[in-house]
Amino acid sequence: MPGTNNAFVEFSGVQKTYDGETLVVKNLNLDIARGEFLTMLGPSGSGKTTILMMLAGFEAPTHGSILLAGRPIDNMPPHKRDIGMVFQNYALFPHMTVEENLAFPLKVRKFGKAEAATRIKRALDMVRLRAYGNRRPGQLSGGQQQRVALARALVFDPKLVLMDEPLGALDKQLREQMQLEIKHIHEDLGVTVVYVTHDQGEALTMSDRVAVFNDGVIQQLAAPAELYERPQSAFVAQFIGENNRLNGTVVAMSGATCNVEIPSAGIVQALAINVQAVGRPTVLSLRPERVTLNPVPGSLPNVFNARVTDLIYLGDHVRTRVSVCGHDDFVIKLPNSDGVVQVEPGAEITIGWKAEDCRALDAPATTSGAFTASEVRSAATAPPSGGLQGRE
């Protein structure tokens, strides 16, 4: 039956196992809006590429359904899904010219020659490669080949474009240029994009929303700024951006805040984001740029003595490692606004931070992700329940 909401792409209770023992994707419920740029971000083995392959039609769900524009596509072959695909290795035909590579998906869809020629020129203009139409892929740089792959995915005006680590083979500078180009093309065309990467910077730069995956489950789904500023779990806080972690025990709770005892350090005031109860363990998350050096006495609730152990000059800031609260790898980012940061290794300093910048999160449990064969069979016949949901 057609979907009952306005989602353009809808995963409903989707699960995937390859061997009948381990669920690679666990009960995925995720809606993607028309015209959205959604990135699936996570470490290797987190299930994100498997989800992309199921959406493309190269893999089939073990359980659940996938809808595109309100219609189920589980039994639809890939070439009938009207989806463009960009791979990390470009997947260009080396014996064909650039124009012939772009013509191929148009021939498969039986476009006339005149219409195909118009679309090819438009696609090459879009990626600024009109002058390269007669060259073969081997005569192009990596960045130019990636532009051709992007143009080929867009030339037939697909409903949806999928990108699987498309910039992974490029150097840092070219990768950053291509990030902006892809984002600008997305904004100009209004096409829906589902992007897979393990690069957090890429996800934060390009996306309308980011789904952070781990162990086959969405850990948090939000806009880039929301993910960075307000992570809901210790995993997300650690995976998105640099982060200081302090392990402790909740000793008091009052409204939105809590007091956490850090062994050999004392009490830290923090926001109670994902804590269970007084007496239970928690992980404090604190961004390095939120730490103040030598705060004015009485201005901050959390103030500790620290010793500088290491300095790394990075131009716009100095990455400063200190020993504090029983941790030797606590990091502070000191802005280099005056050209010189007056801190030396071995110096005894005072640091502090606001309670609202310190988030008390879950103490992560260790899970293997393995299910018994009977559990997988049971999951495939029972209605989906439990787990973190991707739908908002």
FENKA-V439111 format. One record per run of one state. SS is the DSSP state (a for helix, b for strand, c for the rest). FROM is the first residue (numbers start at 0). TO is the last residue. If there is no record, write none. Layout:
BEGIN
ss from to
SS FROM TO
SS FROM TO
END
This chain:
BEGIN
ss from to
c 0 7
b 8 16
c 17 20
b 21 31
c 32 35
b 36 41
c 42 46
a 47 55
c 56 61
b 62 67
c 68 69
b 70 71
c 72 76
a 77 79
c 80 81
b 82 85
c 86 95
b 96 96
a 97 107
c 108 111
a 112 125
c 126 128
a 129 131
c 132 134
b 135 135
a 136 138
c 139 140
a 141 153
c 154 158
b 159 163
c 164 170
a 171 188
c 189 190
b 191 196
c 197 198
a 199 205
c 206 207
b 208 213
c 214 215
b 216 221
c 222 222
a 223 228
c 229 232
a 233 238
c 239 242
b 243 253
c 254 255
b 256 261
c 262 264
b 265 271
c 272 279
b 280 285
c 286 286
a 287 289
c 290 290
b 291 292
c 293 300
b 301 312
c 313 315
b 316 323
c 324 325
b 326 334
c 335 346
b 347 352
c 353 353
a 354 356
b 357 360
c 361 368
b 369 369
c 370 371
a 372 380
c 381 391
END
